[in-house]
Amino acid sequence: MFKKTIFILFVSGFMLVLCLELAFICVQKKKNGNLFLGGTTLYKVKKAKTIRMITSVNANSYYIYQGTPMGFEYELAKAFADYLNLDLEVVTPGWNAMTRFLEQGWGDFIAAGLTITDDRKKVITFSDPYMTVQQKLIHHKLIFGVKSIDALAGKTIHVRRGTSYHAKLEQIKQSGVDITIVLHDNTPTDELIRMVADRQIKYTVADSNIALLNRRYYPDIVIGLDLEQEQPLAWAVKSKDPTLLAAMNQFLASPETKKIQKRLHKKYYSNLDAFDYFDLKKFHERIETRLPRYKDTIEREALKYGFDWRMIAAVVYQESHFNPWARSRTGVRGLMQVTMDTAKEMGISNRLNPEQSLKAGIQYLDKLYQRFDDIHDPHQRLLFALGSYNIGYGHIRDAQLIAQGKGWDKTRWHTMEKTLPLLTKKRYYQTTQYGYARGREPVHYVKQILTYYDILKQKPRA
């Protein structure tokens, strides 16, 4: 009996010490300047070595291209996972199920371009904002625009259920404006915009960043009336989950994250305001009417050198609009606008022959790509090769030396966007090996190619 009592006291004492230690862990918030884990989601994800992002599949948040995950929200979330030294898992339950997945613990945080609203704050907790957007009415260019909220009376507007768009339209309706709201379950905003472009529906609503991005894919849409003031976007965690929220806010506030956000904003949203309806409309048409004639050759030659064929198709369009008889003001000819010297160097005899032109042009682009072996990022290296294809290898190297002299990173294309235009200024070009150049042309050239490439990536049949 005595031994049994001693054993019970020993076990009780051990459990008490263990409980005190766990309590100490849970209440301690920081250690050596870093968040200590505590007992909630942050502790669990650290233990599992994986954090699960709940999101929606669309061009803005998350999609897969050639086996590679992409999207603004995904890349920012991946940076957050790296910040925590964790793997990132993506959960895509459909828009209307995201909050339920978070509450049930089937995901750890929502990163899907959520606007902060009072209704949502009742069930989830938001991080600090990382972007602001504005709700816009979207309609086809052949439909008359709406000038005011009151002028929405009599209109039928399609939106996804449970969105901030839905909430705003209900508010407008309750204010006395007679609108009809058609609700869709788990239908992405991108798809509703496509339906507007195809004139299947007349109106939908989209945040400004999504609207601008999709106008590139559907040039017939019009981004119309502002329905709301600017609203902040944020990530979301479960209510009463302070440790993960604190880590998230710490990440979003860091100077390194600000740099990442700037890079991602440039990658996904740059040049969206520079909208040329006729150019993009023509491009969409020629994807259907002209590209199919040359697609097999483009795919074959691109594969030979490890290029994405859609990127090469974008280059071909920028060079010739898929016109094999195209001639530039400088006398270059054919689909890839090959010079006489390049044709000879690449071993072709007829620049107007589509197959020969494509072979020579893609081979020459690869040769330029190989010459930039000091640039280790493959995407950046390709941008430098494209710039060289337009203006010449020597001028790009001259611009790199100017960048180096200014203390800028000479291996990033965004630096070239600043330094190449300087080659028109005497005080810069007179110190270079290759002299004067119209440096703004390759900057515009590469931007256009990236625009066409982005459109081709989103084309399901391309």
N, C-alpha and C positions, 0 to 999 in steps of 0.2 A: 504493500500500500504506500509505504514511504517512497519507494523508488518510483512508483507511478506518479505521485505528487510532484516529485522532483522533475520528472520528465515533462509533465504538463506545464510546470513553471518555466522550464527551459524553452519549450516550444513557444509559449506565450511571450516570453521575453524576446525571443528571436523575431517573432512576427511583429512585435511592437517596434523593434529597431528597424525592421524592413519598411514598415509603414511610415515611420518618421523620415527615413531616407527618401522614399518615394514622394512624400509630401514636400520635402526640401527641394527635390528636383522640379516638381510642378510649379512651385511659387517662384523659384529663381528665374529671372527673366534674361539676364545677360551675364556673360562670362568672357573676360578678355576681349570685350568690344563686340562679340558676336552673340547672336541669339542662342540661348540654351534651349533644349528641345521641349521640355514639358511633356504633358501626357496626351495631347490632342493630335490633330492630323499631322502636324509637322513631325512629331515623334514617330508616328506610324509610317510616314513616307520615308523618313530617314532609315527606319528599321527595314523597310521593304526595298530600299534603294531605288524606288520608282515613284514618280508623282504622275497622277492621271489628270489630264486636261480634258474637260468636257467642252465640246465645240460643235459648230455646224459646218457642213460641207458646202463651201462656196468659194468664189474667187478671192474674197477678202480674208476669210478666216483660215480655211484649211482645204487643200486638195492635193492629189497625188499627180505628179507629172513625170512620166518615164521612170516610175518607181521611187521618185524622190518627193517627200512631203514638202509642201510649199504653203504660202499664205502669210499675211502680216501677223495675224494672231498666233499662228503656229510658230513662226520664227522667234517672236518675242517670248513665247512660252518656253521654247527650247532654250533660249538664253537664261530664263529663270531657272529651269531645271539644271543647267550647267552651273549656275551661280550656287545652287544648293548641292552640287556634286551628285546629282541624281539622273537616272534615265527618265525619259518622257514617254508616257503612253497616251495615246489619243483615243477618246471615247466619243462616238458620234451617234447619240440616241435619237436624233431628230429634235428640232427646235422646241416643240411643246413639251418634251420630256426632260429637258436639261436640268431644270430646277429639281424635279423629282429624283433624278439620278444623283444630284448633289446631296439632297436630304437623306437618301437611302445609303449614302456612302459608296456608291458605285463609281464615283469620280471624286477628285479632291478639290478642283476649282473650275469655274466656268470662265473661258476666254473666248468670247464669240461676238465682240463688238456690242456689248450690252450698254444701253444708256441707263444712267442712274435715275430711277423714278421712285416716288413715295410708295407706290404699291409693291414694288419689288423689294424695297427696304424692309417691308414687313416680314419677309420670309428668308431673305439672304442678306449677307453683309458685303458691302462693296469695298474694294481697294481704293486708294487714291486714284484720281483720273489720270489717263495718259494721252487723251486726245479729245477734241470737241468736234461735234458734227451738227448738222441741221437737217431737219426733216423737209423733204421736197416732194411736191406733187409731180408725178411722171406721166406724160401722155405722148401720143404719137405726133409727129410734126404736121400731119394732115388734120389734126383736131385743134380747134381754136383754144388758145390758152385761157386760163382762169386768172382774173386780175385781183380777186379778193376772196377772203373766207366766205363772205355772204354769197358770192357768185358760185359757190359750190352747190347751192341748192338745186335739187333735181338730178345731181350727178350720182353715178354708181361707182364706188371705189373698192378695189380688191386689195386686201392685205392679209398677212398671216395672223392667225389668232394668237393672242397673248403678247404681242409686241408693243413697243411704245407707240407705233403707228396706230394700232388698234385703239389704245387708250386715248390718243389725241383725237381720233375721229369720233369716238364716243363723246368726248368733251365738246367737240364742235356741234354734234347732233343735239346734245342736251342744252346747248346755248340757243337752240331754236332754228338752226340751219338744217333744212330737210334734205339729208343725204341718205343714200342707201349704202350700207357697209356689207360687203360680201367677204366672209371669213374663210381662209384656207388653213388646213392643218398640215404642218410640217412641209409647207411649200416654200422653198428659199426665195428671198427677195429677187435674186438674180433671175429665177424662173418667171416670176410675175412681170419683171421688166421685159423678158423675152416675149411674153404674151402680149404686152403692150406694143412691142416692136412689130409683132406679127399681126397686130390688130384683132387679136382674139378677145381682148378686154380694152377698155378705154383709159382707165386710170388705175394707178397704184401709188404707193408712197415708198420712198427710200431715203436713208441717210445720205448726206451729201457725198461722202467718200465712196459709198457703194454706187451711187448714181453716176459719179464722174468716171469710175472704173468701168461700169457697164456701158456707158455711152460709146466707149471705144469699140466694144463688141457689137453694139446695136446703135449705129449712128442715126437711125430714124427716130430715136426717142428725143423728147425735149425735157430738160430739167426745169420745171416750172415754179409755181408758187411756193413760197416759204410757209410751212404750216406751223412752225414752232421756232422759238428762239434757239440759239446754239445750246446743245446739251453735252455734258461730259460722258465719255465712255470709260468703263472700268471693268476689272475682273471681279469675280464674286466667290466668296467662300461661305461655308455654313455659318449660321448665326452661332455666337458663343464659341468661336474658333480663333482666339486671339493670337496664338503663336504663329500660325500660318499667315494670318493677315499681317502681322508685324514684319515677318520675313519678306512678304510680298511688297509691302510699302517701302521697306528698306532697299529692296532691289530696284523698284521703280524710281526711287529718289537718287540713286547713285549716279555719279557723273559718267561712268562707263555705260550704264543703261541708256542715258540720254544720247550718247553717241550711237548706240545700237539702234535706238528709235529713229534717229535722224537718218541713218543708213537705210533702214527698212522703209521709212516714209519715202525716201528717194527711189528705192527699188520698186515699190508698188504704186506710188501715187504721183511721182514726178511727171511733169509734162502733160498732165491730164487736162489742164486748163487750155493748153494750146490745141484746140479742137478744130480740125479742118474737115467739115462735113463732106465736101465733094471728094477730097482725097481718100478719106476712109470709106466712103460709099463705093468709090471706084475700086478700091482694094478688095472689099468684100465681094463685089461682082466678079472681079478677075480671079479671085480664088476659085470660083465656080466655073468660069468660062475658059480661062487660059492656063492656070496652074496644072490641071490634069494632064495636059499634053507633055509636060516636062517632069512631072512628079517622080516617075520611076527612075529617070536618070539622076535627078537631084538626090533621091534617097540612096541610090547605089554609090554615087561619088562621095556623098557626105559620110556614109558608113565607112568607106575606104580610109578616110582620114580621121575618123572618130568625132565628126561634127554632128550636131543635131540637125536633121534635114530641114526642120522648120526654120531654124536660124538661117540656113543657107537659102531657103526659099524667100525669106525676108530680104536677104542681100540681093538676090536676083531681082525681086520686085523693085527695090530701091534703085538698082542700076538701070533697069530696062522696062519695068512694068510688064514683065513676061513677054516682051516684044523682041523676037530674034533679029529684027532688022533695025533696031534702035541705033541711033547715032548721036553722040554727044557733041557739044559745041567745040570740043577739043579733038574730035575725029575718032574717038574710040568707038568700037562697034560691037553689036551682038548682045545676047542675054546677059553676059557678065562684063560687058564693056571693056574687053581686053584690048590692050595696046598692041601695035605691031611688034614691038620688042618683046613683050610678054608672050605673045603668041609664038614667036620664034623660040624663046627660051623654054616654053612648055611643050614645044614640039607639035603644034597644030598648024594646019595650012589654011583653014577657012574659018574666020571668026564669026561668020554669019550662019555657020552650021550649028544648030542648037546643042547637039551633043558635044561637039568639039569645044564650043565656047564654055559650056558648063565644066567639062573636064579641066580645061586650062585655068579657068577662074578659080575653081575650088582647090586645085593643086597649088596655084600661086598663093591663095589665102593660107593654105597650110604651111607653105614655105615661110611666109611672114610670121605665122604663129610660132614656128620653130625658132625663129631668130630672137624672139623675146624670151629666151630661156632664163633671164634674170627675174622674171615675174612668175611667182610660184602659184598664185591663185589662177586656176584654169579659166574662169569667167573673165577676170580682169585681163588676162593674157589675150583672150579672144577679142576683147574690146580694143586693145592696142593694135592687134592685127587688122581689125576692121578699119580703124582710123588710118592705118598705113595703106590699106588697099585704096582708100580714097585720096589721100594727100601725099603719100610716099613715106617710106620707112625713115629716110633721113630727117624729114621735118618733125616726125614724132620724137626721134632721139634728141633733136635740138630742143624741143619743148620740155623733154625730161631734164635736160641740163639747166634750163631756165628754172624749172621747179626745184631742182636740187640747190641752186643758188639762193633760192628764197626760203630754203628750209622746209619745203613741202614734200610730201610723200610722192616720189616719182613713179611708184608702181601702182597707183590708183587712177582709174580713168577720170574720176571727178576732179582730180588735180589737173589733168590734161584739158578739161573743160574750161579751166581758168587760164592755163598757160598757152594753149594753142592760139587763141585770139591775139596774144601779144606778138605773134610773128608778123603782124601787119604794122607794128610800130618800129620805126628805124632804130631807136635806142636799144631794142632787143635783137632784131634780126641781123643787124650789122655785126653782132658779136658771135653769130652762129655759123656753122659750117655750110648749111644749105640755104641760108638767106631767107628772103621774104616768102611768105605763104599766106593764102587766104584761110587763116586758122579757124574761122568760125564754121567753115564748110564741113570739116570732118566731125565737129561737135554735133551739128544738125544731122549729118549723115548717120551717125551712130544712134542718135535719139530716134530717128525715123525707123531704123532697122529694129530697134528694141520694141517700138510700138507695134510694128507689123508682126514681130515674133510673138509678142504677148497675145495678139489676136489669134494667131495660128495655134498657139498652145491651148486656147479655150475652145477651138473649133472641134467638136466631137468627130466629124468626118474627115477632117484634114489629115 
